[in-house]
Amino acid sequence: MKTLASLTALSLVAAASNAAITGNTGMTTYLATPPVNAQQFALTGITAYCWNEQTNVNSSATVVNLTAPGTYTGPGANVGVVSGLFESHFIHFDPSPTPGGVGGSVSFSAAIRAVIYDENLLTISDGPFGAGGTTYATGNPFRSTNGNALGGNVITFAGNTINFQLGVFPGQLNRMVEIRVLTDVVPTPGTGALALAGTLLAARRRRA
């Protein structure tokens, strides 16, 4: 029984792979390696930088902004809670020292489960979901929008793609706009099936 349980657990682990950014369009720049510094003034330009963060993060309750596919904008607050196994990815826009805006999209190898854009929720999620070698603007009240509202920014997501129109203009409290995207874990075809076959074989031998 112990052998069967161990093999079953192994099959579940082997069936999981890493979700990753698979494409980007518009005014976006993909970074194959997470940056060392993502604080204000460190990674600037009229482009939204995107990179992969953590893999296989197990969370029992993470407070996020968006969970349902759709288009979001305006002063209304958006808050939700998700749990499960996630991959995390980051989108960072800092036009310093000149205000500006960008538009684009990022696609992933797995479906989007949740989106975080509020500066407080970004700070809270930096620890469990942020890239280990990256210094984020943790605690900076100007790192993104606040009050769980998007204001003039627009986010649309469905399936495995997120589209965005982000802006930082004079008079706004935020000096940057940042987005953390949580996606499903990608199952690995073949590997999981092979492990499951081993589990079934072990069970059959035990019954014999």
N, C-alpha and C positions, 0 to 999 in steps of 0.2 A: 504493500500500500504506500509506503514511504517513497519507493522508487517511482511509482505511478504519479504521486503528487509532485515529485521533483521534476519529472519529465513534463508534466502538464504545465508547471510554472515556466519551465525552459521554453516550451512551445509558445507561450504568450510573450515572453521576452524576445524570442527570436523573430516573432511576427511583427515587431515594431522597428521602424526605421526612422531616419531623421527627415522632417519636412524642411523645405528650403525655398528660397526665392528662386523662381524659375524665369521671371521676365519683368521688365519695367518699361514704361513708355513716358513720353512727355518730358517734363523738366525734372527728371530723376536720375540719380547716379548710384549704381550698385557698387557696394564695397564688399569684395570677396572675403576680406578680413575685417572684423570689427575694429573701429578706430580706438586709439589709446585714450583720446580725450574727446568727449562730446559735450563739454560745457560751453556756455555762451562765449562767443568770439574765437573758439578753437576750431570749429568746422563750419565755415561760412561760405556764402555764395548764393546766387539765384538758381539753386537746384535743391531738390530734396534728396538727401543721402539715405540709402536704405541698406540694412545688413541683417544677417541672421544672428540671433542671440543664444538662447538656451534650448536644449533638447530634453524631451521626456521629463518635464516638470510636473510633478503630481501635486495638485492643489485641492484641498477640501472645500475652500471658499475664497474666491478672489473677487474683490469688488472692481467692476469694470464700468465703462460707459455704454457700450453698445453690444447687444447680443443677437438681435434680429436683423436679417438682411434688409436693406432699404437705403433711402437717402435722408441725411440728417444735416440740419443747419439751424441757425437762429439762436434766440436767447433761452430757449427751454432747456431745463436740466435733464440729462439722461444718465441713469444709474441702473446697474443690474449686478447679479452675482452668478459666477460660474464655478463649476468644480469638475475635476477630472484630470486627464493626462494631456499636457499641452506642449507645443513648440512655441517659442517666442521670437518675434522679429521687430525691428525698429525702423521708423521713418523720422528723419530729423531735418528741420528747415530753420536755418539761422541766416538771414540776409545781412546781418551786421557788417558795417555800420549804417548801411543804406536800406530803408524800408522797401519792401517789395512783395511780390506774390509768385506762386508757382502752381502748376497744375500737372497732374500725371496719374499713373497707376502702377501698382505692384501686384504681381501674381505669385502664387505659392503652389507647392506640390501637394497641398492638402487644403481642405475646406477651412474657412475662417470661422472661428468659434466666438471670438470677442475682440473688441477694440477699446483701447484706453487712450484718451487724449487730455484729460484734466491734469493739471500740474500736481495736485495732491496725490491723485491715484497713480500717476507716473512715479512719483517719489516712493510711494509705498511698494510699488511693484519692481523697483530697480533691484532690490536685493534678490528675490527669488527668480526673477525673469531676465535681468540684465546680463550682458556678456561679461564674463569674469575679468577680462583685461581692460575693460572700458571704464573710464571715470565719467559718470553722468552728472547732470546738473541737479543732483539730488538736493532737495530743500530749497532750491531757487524758486521764489514765487513768480518769477517772470519767464519760466522755462516754457510755458504753454498756456492755453486758455484756462480759466478758472470757473468756479461755480458749476462745474459739470456741463457747461454750455459751450457751443461751438461759435457763437456769434456769427461773424460773416464768413467763417470757414464752412466748407461743404465736404462731407464724407459720404460716399456711396459704396456699399459692398454687397456682394452676392457670390455664393460659391467660393472660389479660391482667389478672387480678385477684389482689390480695394482701389477705388478712384477717389481723388481728392483735389480740392482747390483750396490752397492755404495762403493766407496773407498776413503780413505784419506791417502795419501802417502807423504814422504819427498819431498819438493820442491813445493808442491801445496799451493796456497794462502789460500784456505779454510781449516779450522781445523775440520769442521763438515760437514755433509750433512743432510739437512732437507727438508721435503716434506709436503706441505699442500694439502689435497685432498678435493675437494668440490663435494658433491653428491646431487642427487635429494632428495626431501622430500618424505617419504614413505606414500602412502595413506593407511588409515586404513579400511580394508574390514568390512562391517557391520555397523560401526559407521557412516560413510558417507552416506550409503544407508538409514539408519534410519533417519538421519537428513533431507535428501532430501525428504523422504516420508512425514515428518512433514511439509515441505515447500509446497509440492503439496496439502496436505490436507487443509492447511490454504488457499491456493489459491482457492480451490474448494468451501470451505465454504463462502469465500467472494463473489464469483460469484453467489452463491445460495441466 
